[in-house]
Amino acid sequence: MVAEDETLMTARKDLFSKALAVPGRLHMAAHSHHLWPDATLAGQVEAWEDAVVLADHKWDKALGQVYPAAQGLVARELNLPGADSVVFAPNTHTLLAVLASAIARPAPDQPIRVLSTDGEFHSFRRQAQRWVEAGQIELTLVETDRPDFAERFLSAARTGTYDLIFVSHVFFKTGFVFERVWELAELARPEGPWVAVDGYHGFRAVPTDLSAVADRIFYVAGGYKYAMAGEGAAFLHAPEGFGPRPVLTGWYAEFGDLEGPPGGVGYVRDAGRFMGATFDPSGLYRFVAAGRMLEAQGLSTPAIAAHVGRLQRLLLDRIADGEAGPLKDAVVLNPPGEGPQARFLALRHEKASAWKQALAEKGVVTDVRDDVLRIGLSIYHDEGDVAAFCRACRALA
């Protein structure tokens, strides 16, 4: 591991020549909208050319070659026992809705009992609030902004009173890495409760090995962020035997060997049971192109994380020394420690929104969540980018 981490000593700007050629922009938000590598252009063009040349038969390739290749990339990254537990959709909200529809209610007139946190991303937060309004779920939220969060959440989960436990591996606002999340696997059963982990800020950011829990935990993520593929390639890992017949179902879920009640709606046995219907496959083409690029270049998640970690420590040192102006007054919510580190730094300050706007006017791209400024680094950043960012921040005062 040490040797692999030490191989990535410089940025790989050459892989992002087109995105980095945009004049007057310093992109410091790789956690929010990761710049697309050049390889994704070839993937996008391939999707277009297949649509033109293959026409009606483009789905033979999209579903017969590209889709399995994308499944394989996910399976290798997460160390899954097999690739057929992975299903793709245009976005995570679609997957969340299909997943929830597969949960059996305690009784026909009773809502589903859900345990989650107050720090989940909007795809879950908004939908969960609406489900509560409609009387479809009972929602219990555990506060994340306290040092004993992990123990409190695990304690609540172990009460055995929930049908679904939904929680992030890496929290999108604060960058807190919930390292003990995999302990929830001991609670999961096909009859309930189910455990679903939001891995969007963990996939290809924090080294993740699901081999020991893949038979009990759902895991949802996608290509928009650290997979570098853009929109349209969200995915769900679905353990066998959990949710064999989602109520919300598309006709693609009947491609293959079906099972179900005589005369009823049939479903495939693998993760395809969660599939929807016709979709734009270009996101999967880009997902495969970016994933193959990373593998071919030896850019593993541990190697990239080590590179980013060095830059994060450099940036924090310069902030502490006053080289980034008023950012020295912010509270760093996720300073690097001994364990896994998020691929962005979260700085809390009452002027975070004003800073983000002022930086944007200078061509510096960051993002803000309430009073938290987030700074995301990747393999297209180097020490010069950190220095440039600090210079721009000094002018904020």
CORKA-V856332 format. One record per residue. RES is the residue in three letters. SS is DSSP state (H for helix, E for strand, C for the rest). NEAR is the number of other C-alpha atoms within 10 Angstrom. D_LAST is the distance of its C-alpha to the last C-alpha in whole Angstrom. Layout:
res & ss & near & d_last
RES & SS & NEAR & D_LAST
RES & SS & NEAR & D_LAST
//
This chain:
res & ss & near & d_last
MET & C & 7 & 42
VAL & H & 9 & 41
ALA & H & 8 & 42
GLU & H & 14 & 41
ASP & H & 17 & 37
GLU & H & 12 & 37
THR & C & 14 & 38
LEU & C & 20 & 35
MET & C & 14 & 33
THR & C & 12 & 31
ALA & C & 16 & 30
ARG & C & 16 & 33
LYS & H & 15 & 31
ASP & H & 11 & 34
LEU & H & 18 & 35
PHE & H & 17 & 32
SER & H & 14 & 33
LYS & H & 14 & 33
ALA & H & 16 & 30
LEU & H & 18 & 28
ALA & C & 9 & 29
VAL & C & 9 & 27
PRO & C & 8 & 25
GLY & C & 10 & 21
ARG & C & 14 & 21
LEU & E & 21 & 19
HIS & E & 24 & 21
MET & C & 25 & 20
ALA & E & 22 & 22
ALA & C & 25 & 25
HIS & C & 26 & 26
SER & C & 19 & 25
HIS & C & 19 & 27
HIS & C & 21 & 28
LEU & C & 23 & 29
TRP & C & 24 & 33
PRO & C & 24 & 34
ASP & C & 17 & 37
ALA & H & 21 & 40
THR & H & 24 & 39
LEU & H & 17 & 40
ALA & H & 15 & 43
GLY & H & 21 & 44
GLN & H & 18 & 43
VAL & H & 14 & 45
GLU & H & 16 & 48
ALA & H & 22 & 48
TRP & H & 17 & 48
GLU & H & 13 & 51
ASP & H & 16 & 53
ALA & H & 17 & 52
VAL & H & 12 & 54
VAL & H & 10 & 57
LEU & C & 13 & 58
ALA & H & 11 & 57
ASP & H & 10 & 59
HIS & H & 12 & 59
LYS & H & 18 & 55
TRP & H & 17 & 55
ASP & H & 11 & 58
LYS & H & 14 & 55
ALA & H & 20 & 52
LEU & H & 13 & 54
GLY & H & 11 & 56
GLN & H & 12 & 54
VAL & H & 22 & 50
TYR & H & 20 & 50
PRO & H & 19 & 52
ALA & H & 21 & 50
ALA & H & 24 & 46
GLN & H & 21 & 48
GLY & H & 19 & 49
LEU & H & 17 & 45
VAL & H & 28 & 44
ALA & H & 21 & 47
ARG & H & 13 & 47
GLU & H & 18 & 43
LEU & H & 19 & 44
ASN & C & 16 & 47
LEU & C & 21 & 49
PRO & C & 14 & 53
GLY & C & 14 & 53
ALA & H & 20 & 52
ASP & H & 19 & 54
SER & H & 23 & 51
VAL & E & 26 & 48
VAL & E & 26 & 48
PHE & E & 27 & 46
ALA & E & 24 & 44
PRO & C & 19 & 42
ASN & C & 19 & 39
THR & H & 22 & 39
HIS & H & 16 & 40
THR & H & 18 & 43
LEU & H & 23 & 44
LEU & H & 17 & 43
ALA & H & 16 & 45
VAL & H & 22 & 48
LEU & H & 22 & 48
ALA & H & 16 & 48
SER & H & 17 & 51
ALA & C & 17 & 53
ILE & C & 22 & 52
ALA & C & 17 & 56
ARG & C & 16 & 55
PRO & C & 13 & 57
ALA & C & 8 & 59
PRO & C & 8 & 59
ASP & C & 9 & 58
GLN & C & 12 & 55
PRO & C & 19 & 52
ILE & E & 23 & 50
ARG & E & 18 & 48
VAL & E & 20 & 45
LEU & E & 22 & 43
SER & E & 23 & 39
THR & E & 20 & 36
ASP & C & 13 & 33
GLY & C & 20 & 31
GLU & C & 20 & 33
PHE & C & 16 & 31
HIS & H & 11 & 32
SER & H & 14 & 35
PHE & H & 19 & 37
ARG & H & 14 & 35
ARG & H & 12 & 36
GLN & H & 14 & 39
ALA & H & 18 & 40
GLN & H & 14 & 39
ARG & H & 13 & 42
TRP & H & 15 & 44
VAL & H & 15 & 44
GLU & H & 11 & 44
ALA & C & 10 & 47
GLY & C & 13 & 49
GLN & C & 16 & 49
ILE & E & 21 & 47
GLU & E & 18 & 46
LEU & E & 18 & 43
THR & E & 15 & 42
LEU & E & 14 & 38
VAL & E & 18 & 37
GLU & C & 14 & 34
THR & C & 18 & 31
ASP & C & 12 & 29
ARG & C & 9 & 31
PRO & C & 8 & 32
ASP & C & 10 & 35
PHE & H & 15 & 35
ALA & H & 15 & 37
GLU & H & 11 & 40
ARG & H & 15 & 40
PHE & H & 22 & 40
LEU & H & 15 & 43
SER & H & 11 & 45
ALA & H & 17 & 45
ALA & H & 20 & 46
ARG & C & 13 & 49
THR & C & 9 & 50
GLY & C & 12 & 52
THR & C & 13 & 51
TYR & C & 21 & 49
ASP & C & 24 & 50
LEU & E & 22 & 47
ILE & E & 23 & 44
PHE & E & 18 & 41
VAL & E & 26 & 38
SER & E & 24 & 35
HIS & C & 25 & 35
VAL & E & 28 & 32
PHE & C & 22 & 30
PHE & C & 25 & 27
LYS & C & 22 & 25
THR & C & 23 & 24
GLY & C & 22 & 26
PHE & C & 21 & 29
VAL & E & 20 & 32
PHE & C & 15 & 35
GLU & H & 12 & 37
ARG & H & 12 & 40
VAL & H & 17 & 40
TRP & H & 17 & 43
GLU & H & 11 & 45
LEU & H & 22 & 46
ALA & H & 19 & 48
GLU & H & 12 & 51
LEU & H & 17 & 51
ALA & C & 23 & 51
ARG & C & 16 & 54
PRO & C & 16 & 56
GLU & C & 12 & 57
GLY & C & 20 & 54
PRO & C & 22 & 51
TRP & E & 23 & 49
VAL & E & 26 & 46
ALA & E & 26 & 43
VAL & E & 21 & 40
ASP & E & 25 & 37
GLY & C & 23 & 37
TYR & C & 27 & 34
HIS & C & 24 & 31
GLY & C & 24 & 34
PHE & C & 24 & 36
ARG & C & 26 & 36
ALA & C & 26 & 33
VAL & C & 21 & 34
PRO & C & 17 & 38
THR & C & 17 & 40
ASP & C & 14 & 44
LEU & C & 18 & 46
SER & C & 13 & 49
ALA & C & 13 & 50
VAL & C & 17 & 49
ALA & C & 22 & 49
ASP & C & 21 & 53
ARG & C & 24 & 51
ILE & E & 25 & 47
PHE & E & 25 & 46
TYR & E & 25 & 43
VAL & E & 25 & 41
ALA & E & 25 & 38
GLY & E & 29 & 38
GLY & C & 26 & 37
TYR & C & 23 & 33
LYS & C & 24 & 31
TYR & C & 25 & 32
ALA & C & 24 & 35
MET & C & 25 & 34
ALA & C & 30 & 36
GLY & C & 23 & 35
GLU & C & 18 & 36
GLY & C & 23 & 40
ALA & C & 27 & 41
ALA & E & 24 & 40
PHE & E & 24 & 43
LEU & E & 27 & 45
HIS & E & 27 & 47
ALA & C & 27 & 49
PRO & C & 21 & 52
GLU & C & 18 & 55
GLY & C & 15 & 57
PHE & C & 22 & 54
GLY & C & 23 & 54
PRO & C & 23 & 57
ARG & C & 24 & 57
PRO & C & 21 & 54
VAL & C & 17 & 55
LEU & C & 16 & 52
THR & C & 20 & 54
GLY & C & 15 & 54
TRP & H & 13 & 57
TYR & H & 16 & 56
ALA & H & 23 & 56
GLU & H & 20 & 60
PHE & C & 13 & 60
GLY & C & 14 & 62
ASP & C & 10 & 64
LEU & E & 14 & 64
GLU & E & 15 & 65
GLY & C & 13 & 65
PRO & C & 8 & 68
PRO & C & 7 & 71
GLY & C & 6 & 70
GLY & C & 8 & 67
VAL & C & 14 & 63
GLY & C & 20 & 63
TYR & E & 26 & 60
VAL & E & 20 & 60
ARG & C & 21 & 59
ASP & C & 21 & 56
ALA & H & 24 & 53
GLY & H & 21 & 54
ARG & H & 27 & 55
PHE & H & 32 & 51
MET & C & 25 & 51
GLY & C & 21 & 51
ALA & C & 10 & 52
THR & C & 11 & 51
PHE & C & 11 & 48
ASP & C & 13 & 46
PRO & C & 23 & 47
SER & H & 24 & 44
GLY & H & 24 & 41
LEU & H & 31 & 44
TYR & H & 29 & 45
ARG & H & 32 & 41
PHE & H & 33 & 41
VAL & H & 28 & 44
ALA & H & 25 & 43
ALA & H & 25 & 39
GLY & H & 26 & 41
ARG & H & 16 & 44
MET & H & 17 & 41
LEU & H & 19 & 40
GLU & H & 13 & 43
ALA & H & 10 & 44
GLN & C & 11 & 41
GLY & C & 14 & 42
LEU & C & 19 & 38
SER & C & 19 & 39
THR & H & 21 & 37
PRO & H & 21 & 37
ALA & H & 22 & 36
ILE & H & 26 & 33
ALA & H & 25 & 32
ALA & H & 20 & 32
HIS & H & 23 & 30
VAL & H & 26 & 27
GLY & H & 20 & 27
ARG & H & 14 & 27
LEU & H & 19 & 24
GLN & H & 22 & 22
ARG & H & 14 & 23
LEU & H & 15 & 21
LEU & H & 22 & 18
LEU & H & 20 & 18
ASP & H & 14 & 19
ARG & H & 18 & 16
ILE & H & 20 & 14
ALA & H & 16 & 15
ASP & C & 11 & 15
GLY & C & 16 & 12
GLU & C & 20 & 12
ALA & C & 25 & 10
GLY & H & 19 & 7
PRO & H & 18 & 6
LEU & H & 26 & 9
LYS & H & 17 & 11
ASP & H & 13 & 11
ALA & C & 19 & 13
VAL & E & 13 & 17
VAL & E & 18 & 19
LEU & C & 16 & 22
ASN & C & 16 & 24
PRO & C & 17 & 24
PRO & C & 16 & 26
GLY & C & 7 & 29
GLU & C & 5 & 33
GLY & C & 8 & 34
PRO & C & 20 & 33
GLN & C & 24 & 29
ALA & C & 27 & 28
ARG & C & 27 & 27
PHE & E & 28 & 23
LEU & E & 27 & 21
ALA & E & 27 & 20
LEU & E & 24 & 16
ARG & E & 22 & 17
HIS & C & 19 & 14
GLU & C & 12 & 14
LYS & C & 15 & 11
ALA & H & 21 & 13
SER & H & 17 & 14
ALA & H & 15 & 11
TRP & H & 21 & 9
LYS & H & 20 & 13
GLN & H & 16 & 13
ALA & H & 16 & 10
LEU & H & 20 & 12
ALA & H & 16 & 15
GLU & H & 10 & 14
LYS & C & 14 & 14
GLY & C & 15 & 17
VAL & E & 21 & 16
VAL & E & 19 & 18
THR & C & 22 & 17
ASP & E & 25 & 19
VAL & E & 21 & 18
ARG & E & 14 & 21
ASP & C & 13 & 20
ASP & C & 17 & 17
VAL & E & 24 & 18
LEU & E & 27 & 16
ARG & E & 26 & 19
ILE & E & 22 & 18
GLY & E & 23 & 22
LEU & C & 25 & 24
SER & C & 25 & 27
ILE & C & 20 & 30
TYR & C & 22 & 28
HIS & C & 21 & 25
ASP & C & 19 & 25
GLU & H & 14 & 23
GLY & H & 9 & 22
ASP & H & 17 & 20
VAL & H & 20 & 18
ALA & H & 16 & 17
ALA & H & 13 & 16
PHE & H & 20 & 14
CYS & H & 19 & 12
ARG & H & 14 & 12
ALA & H & 18 & 10
CYS & H & 23 & 8
ARG & H & 15 & 6
ALA & C & 13 & 5
LEU & C & 15 & 4
ALA & C & 9 & 0
//
